[in-house]
Amino acid sequence: MNALYSLVLVFALVLIALFGVGTAHMAGLFGTLLPYVAVAVFLVGFANRIIGWAKSPVPFRIPTTGGQQKSLDFIQHDRFDNPVTPGQTFIRMVLEICCFRSLFRNTKVELRDGRVTYASSKFLWLFSLLFHYSFLLIVIRHMRLFFEPVPACIGFVEMIDGIMQLGVPRLYMSDLLILAGLGFLLSRRLQDPKLRYISLVTDYFPLLLIIGIALSGIYMRYFEHVDIMAIKKLTMGLVTFSPVIPAGVSVVFYIHLFLVCVLLVYFPFSKLMHAGGVFLSPTRNMPNDTRINHHENPWNDPNIKPHSYEAYEDEFREAMIEAGLPVEKKA
Ligand code: HEM
C-alpha cells in the first residue's frame, strides 16, 4: 500500500507539471521561479540540518566497531574496523563513504533445513554502489548545462561514460546502471516480506521520484531528442540570474525539472540527508581510544567531588567491619 501511495504521488507530480506547462502555459513558474525556490530551500534546509548535528554535544566516544580494539601488543589490532588514531578514523570514513564498507558486511538470515543460518549478502552493497556512482556521474555530466564554456573534465566524464559508443545519441552506461540500481533497491523492498513490512512511504517515495527523474531524462535524450540548445539557454539564464523561457523547450523537460525541484525541496527533511549526515555520524567519525585516554564527562558538576572506593572505605570502615562486610584495609 505504501508503495502504491508513493507511485500515485509521483504520478500526480508528473501530471501537475504536464498540465501546468502543457495546458495552463505556466512555463515561467516551472522553468524559473520553482527552481530558484527549490534550490533555496535545499541549501538553507541542508545547512540547517548540518549545523544542528554539528552543535549536538557528543561527550563520550560512541563509535560502532567491528573488530579488535587496540590492546596488548600480542593481540592484533583491527585498525580500520576499530580505529584508534585520527588517521585510522579518516581511512575508515573514506572507505565507508567511497566504498560503502559497512554494507559490504550485510548478511541475511535464512531457514535452511529447518535451521537458522546467516549468510553473506552482497547485492545490496553492489546495487547501492551502482546507483550512487551513476547518480554522481549523471550530476557531473549535467554540469555542461550550467557552464559556458564547458570544462574539459565534464567532456572527459562524458567520453568515459559513453565509451561503448553504442547508438546515436551515444548510450551512457550510467543511464542503464542507475536504472539497474534503483530497480534492485525498489524490488528488494517489494519482494522481501520482512522489508516490505517495515517500508514506509518515505522509503518508496524518494526511490520512485528518482526513477521518475531518470526515466524522464532518458526519454528526452534517447526518444524525444529534445532541443538541447534551447534548454541550455534556459539553464544559463537561471545561473546568470537573468531567467528566460526560450521557445521550443519540450514539456517533458519541465516534468523532469519539476521532479528535480521536488527532490531538492524534499531532501533536507528526509532520510536522504544521510548524504550529509554520514560525515557527522559520531558512531563513525570518532576514534575508539577509550582504553588509552581518560575521558572526563564535560557536564560533570564541579561542586560534586568524586568519591573513590578507597575514600568510601576510610569513611565507613568501622561500620563495615561491625556489619561483617569485607574491607580491603583493616585500619
Ligand atoms: C537529481 C538531478 C538529476 C538527475 C538524477 C537527472 C537524470 C537524468 C538522466 C538519467 C538523463 C538521461 C540522459 C543523461 O544521463 O544525460 C537526463 C537527461 C537530461 N536532463 Fe537531467 N537529471 C537531473 C537534473 C537535471 C536538471 C537540474 C536539469 C536542467 C535544469 C536537467 C536537464 C536534463 C536534460 C536537458 C536532459 C537531456 C539530455 C540530453 O538530451 O542529452 N536534469 N537527466
Boltz pocket constraint, residues with backbone or C-beta under 6 A from the ligand:
constraints:
  - pocket:
      binder: B
      contacts: [[A, 135], [A, 138], [A, 139], [A, 141], [A, 142], [A, 145], [A, 172], [A, 174], [A, 175], [A, 178], [A, 210], [A, 213], [A, 214], [A, 215], [A, 216], [A, 217], [A, 218], [A, 219], [A, 220], [A, 221], [A, 222], [A, 225], [A, 226], [A, 228], [A, 231], [A, 235], [A, 253], [A, 256], [A, 257], [A, 260], [A, 263]]
      max_distance: 6.0
